[in-house]
Structure formats: structure tokens, C-alpha cells
Amino acid sequence: MSRAPRRPPAERRAELATAARDLALADGLAAVTLRSVAGRAGVTPALVAHYHPAMDQLVASAFTAVVGAELAEVHSLLAPAEGAVERLALLLRTLLDGTRDDVTLVWVEAWALGRRNEALAAAVRAQMDAWQELILAIVTEGVDAGDFSADDPAQTAWQLLGMIDGLNAQALVRWGAGGDRGPVLAHAVEGMLGLRRGALDRALTP
């Protein structure tokens, strides 16, 4: 491999972090290794080790970059929605439409790899908290408006997050009937929150 051109340290470090993130999205978090990041960036493994001596931290950073970008995107998508019912319906449709399996794979591998990578485990906990906060804000908004019924909005948000994660993780191996994952979960959520059957579907009907 030819010698990589010199770049400012911050630029080189960011370039390698981007390579790690792209690898995680393309091939999963387990693919983020010293050699694979070097190959992706077109540099030597020694250069990667120089700028990122702790691979555990680079893996954690790649995870955060992937899932943090998705969370920011979802925040933007939900912002124009009118009210908690529409916001929740849009959230379910967005997360369960089958177009985000690459991010789901990153999550699933992070839960497993985090058992032996504390930097990754800490990043996973932080991102799970951030997702729970997003869902909690929607549930609380609905309770305050009288649209939802929930004795413990925080626990309801955790339960809903777990249901979304579980369905998406199962879909990675095409378990179950396949197809649209949203309607089945939407009906269960309607029951959890005291909504009439079909309320979440109707919220997104023009």
C-alpha cells in the first residue's frame, strides 16, 4: 500500500472515524476492525492504530455515529406532526417500515459486543436513554392532552421501545410472517394507551 498523503491530525482522525461508521452501516459493527478500517480509508493499519489506539472506543464511536444520526433524523421527521397521536403513529411507521435494517443490525451487534466492550456498552446505554426520552416526550404529551392513558409514562416508553426493537431484531432473520410490522404493533400500542382501535392508522390518513 502506498503511503497515505499527510493530513492534519484532526482531519485524519475524522476520516478514520467516518470509515468506521460506513463499515458499521454496510457490514455491521463486528466488521469494524483495525484492518478493515485501514482498508476502507486506504491507509495502513499502523496509521489507524496511531490515531485510534483504543479500537473499543472507535467501535463505540461508530455505533454512536450511526444511531445518533438516525435519532436526529427521526426527531426532524416527527417535528411537523400535529399532536401526540399523529406523532406516535408516524414514529411507528418510520421505525417499522423495514427500511432501517442496517441500523437495526448495528443495534443488535452492539448489545452483544457491549458485554466485552465497556466503551460500547456505555454508548449503548446513552443512546437507549435518548430514544426512551423521545418516546417518553410523546407519551407525556398525549397524557397531558387527554389522548393517552398511562399510569407510568416512563415505563410505558421503555416497554414501547423494547417492542419496536424486538420486532425489528426478529425481522433481521425474516422470522414470522414478514410484511409490514407496523399494524400489529400499532394495535397493541392502542390498547396500552387507551386508544380506540385503528386510532393510530387514522392519524396518518389524509
LONULO-670815 format. One line per 2 residues: number of its first residue (from 0); for each residue x, y, z of C-alpha. Coordinates in Angstrom, 3 decimals, m for minus. Example, Ala and Ser with C-alpha at 12.3 -4.5 7.8 and 13.67 -1.06 7.14 Angstrom:
// LONULO-670815
0) 12.300 m4.500 7.800; 13.670 m1.060 7.140
This chain:
// LONULO-670815
0) 0.000 0.000 0.000; 1.355 3.411 m0.932
2) 1.967 5.919 1.807; m1.137 7.943 2.625
4) m0.812 11.683 1.985; m0.205 13.804 5.049
6) m3.254 15.450 6.564; m3.877 17.498 9.718
8) m4.386 15.144 12.688; m7.985 16.210 13.302
10) m8.869 15.665 9.658; m7.207 12.249 9.585
12) m8.897 11.181 12.823; m12.279 12.242 11.444
14) m11.621 10.426 8.172; m10.921 7.179 10.015
16) m13.986 7.620 12.213; m16.090 8.081 9.073
18) m14.613 4.905 7.594; m15.546 3.029 10.768
20) m19.097 4.387 10.660; m19.507 3.455 6.997
22) m18.258 m0.055 7.701; m20.734 m0.459 10.536
24) m23.616 0.560 8.286; m22.507 m1.582 5.356
26) m21.364 m4.753 7.124; m22.336 m4.459 10.781
28) m20.489 m3.370 13.876; m18.443 m6.575 14.069
30) m16.790 m5.552 10.793; m15.155 m2.530 12.425
32) m11.627 m3.890 12.923; m8.206 m2.317 12.647
34) m7.545 m3.855 9.231; m10.996 m3.225 7.811
36) m10.965 0.447 8.794; m7.499 0.797 7.272
38) m8.673 m0.843 4.055; m11.755 1.341 3.879
40) m9.725 4.509 4.356; m6.845 3.402 2.113
42) m4.208 3.657 4.842; m2.068 1.249 6.832
44) m3.333 m0.443 10.000; m0.463 1.258 11.840
46) m1.885 4.657 10.925; m5.306 3.679 12.267
48) m3.683 2.479 15.497; m1.767 5.747 15.766
50) m4.890 7.913 15.615; m7.248 5.478 17.343
52) m5.137 3.352 19.688; m8.212 2.029 21.509
54) m10.296 0.075 18.990; m13.047 m0.412 21.569
56) m13.549 3.329 21.614; m13.549 3.556 17.816
58) m16.226 0.851 17.665; m18.257 2.764 20.254
60) m17.868 5.968 18.256; m19.003 4.217 15.078
62) m22.086 2.950 16.887; m22.907 6.410 18.230
64) m22.452 7.999 14.817; m24.839 5.536 13.164
66) m27.639 5.503 15.720; m27.244 9.170 16.645
68) m27.799 10.158 13.017; m30.967 8.060 12.885
70) m32.287 9.638 16.090; m31.665 13.138 14.757
72) m33.449 12.214 11.518; m36.458 10.846 13.386
74) m36.657 13.976 15.544; m36.846 16.048 12.351
76) m39.487 13.804 10.809; m41.717 13.983 13.892
78) m41.429 17.726 14.488; m44.149 18.818 11.990
80) m46.691 16.248 13.266; m49.816 17.654 14.909
82) m50.313 16.191 18.359; m49.129 13.098 20.168
84) m51.370 10.587 18.355; m50.088 11.610 14.942
86) m46.523 11.818 16.254; m46.685 8.312 17.704
88) m48.268 6.878 14.562; m45.543 8.459 12.442
90) m42.862 7.120 14.788; m44.157 3.560 14.465
92) m44.490 3.796 10.702; m40.978 5.213 10.369
94) m39.256 2.658 12.580; m41.156 m0.424 11.427
96) m41.313 0.012 7.651; m38.332 m2.278 7.042
98) m36.038 0.365 5.562; m33.713 0.656 8.567
100) m32.453 m2.898 8.930; m28.847 m1.743 8.557
102) m29.223 0.354 11.700; m31.066 m2.460 13.473
104) m28.104 m4.762 12.795; m25.780 m2.209 14.384
106) m28.021 m2.129 17.471; m28.242 m5.915 17.771
108) m24.492 m6.375 17.459; m23.876 m3.549 19.924
110) m25.989 m5.261 22.577; m23.915 m8.420 22.161
112) m20.473 m6.851 21.740; m21.096 m4.423 24.595
114) m20.751 m7.283 27.067; m16.989 m7.210 26.471
116) m16.536 m3.588 25.409; m17.393 m1.161 28.201
118) m16.968 1.889 25.974; m19.549 0.421 23.621
120) m21.834 m0.576 26.500; m21.784 2.996 27.798
122) m22.596 4.311 24.322; m25.486 1.848 24.011
124) m26.913 2.923 27.355; m26.684 6.580 26.389
126) m28.442 6.041 23.055; m31.152 3.862 24.605
128) m31.790 6.630 27.124; m32.043 9.145 24.279
130) m34.605 7.014 22.437; m36.610 6.464 25.594
132) m36.648 10.225 26.175; m38.056 10.776 22.685
134) m40.841 8.243 23.209; m41.488 9.487 26.743
136) m41.972 13.026 25.443; m44.638 11.753 23.031
138) m46.409 9.671 25.672; m46.338 12.538 28.176
140) m47.685 14.933 25.559; m50.557 12.552 24.879
142) m51.342 12.033 28.561; m51.332 15.776 29.219
144) m53.681 16.339 26.265; m56.047 13.616 27.447
146) m55.372 11.491 24.360; m53.424 8.717 26.123
148) m53.907 6.841 29.369; m50.690 5.730 31.085
150) m50.111 5.342 34.820; m46.323 5.350 34.380
152) m45.331 7.108 31.135; m41.633 6.382 31.647
154) m42.150 2.633 31.919; m44.610 2.729 29.045
156) m41.933 4.389 26.916; m39.396 1.687 27.828
158) m41.912 m1.036 27.016; m42.735 0.507 23.665
160) m39.042 0.863 22.814; m38.482 m2.794 23.652
162) m41.379 m3.862 21.438; m40.037 m1.882 18.491
164) m36.522 m3.246 18.982; m37.793 m6.799 19.324
166) m39.850 m6.768 16.133; m37.032 m5.214 14.137
168) m34.454 m7.660 15.512; m36.663 m10.634 14.612
170) m37.091 m9.267 11.108; m33.327 m9.458 10.515
172) m33.686 m13.234 10.135; m37.087 m12.935 8.413
174) m38.806 m14.551 11.397; m42.580 m14.664 11.416
176) m44.954 m13.766 8.658; m42.877 m10.847 7.398
178) m44.517 m7.915 5.676; m45.435 m4.679 7.375
180) m44.536 m4.797 11.050; m46.405 m1.631 11.953
182) m50.113 m2.554 12.098; m49.781 m5.384 14.640
184) m47.714 m3.263 16.995; m49.976 m0.257 16.436
186) m52.981 m2.241 17.674; m51.062 m3.373 20.760
188) m49.972 0.206 21.487; m53.530 1.447 21.102
190) m54.509 m0.970 23.862; m51.609 0.128 26.063
192) m52.545 3.783 25.774; m56.326 3.522 25.889
194) m56.817 4.497 22.261; m59.656 3.281 20.093
196) m58.837 0.509 17.648; m57.435 1.996 14.457
198) m56.700 5.409 16.002; m53.040 5.320 15.017
200) m53.852 4.308 11.434; m56.428 7.064 11.139
202) m53.949 9.636 12.469; m51.919 9.327 9.266
204) m54.848 9.062 6.869; m55.236 12.220 4.763
